[in-house]
Amino acid sequence: MNEREIILEINGVEINSRVTFDYTPPVRGVYHLAPENCFPSEPEEFELTGLTVGDSDWSCILTDKVTEAIVEQLKDMRNED
């Protein structure tokens, strides 16, 4: 399990929070071998497992839209590292 500090923006207000998530890196497909030894590419995957603000659990706000925004922020943070 991974954990990162992120900033949520809700109604124009920035809120410092902590997200926990599982990460699966992308897998490159193999297409140049015999058919029985080939497999397709798989994209990276982020599975959010928790969201906290201070000591409060905010996981209930993890709608598809919020999750998508957090995953984009995590990808941007990864590219900055």
ABEGO torsion letter per residue (X at the ends): XBBBBBBBBBGGBBBBBBBBBBBBBBBBBBAABBAAABBBBBBBBBBBABBBBEABBAAAABBAAAAAAAAAAAAAAAAAX
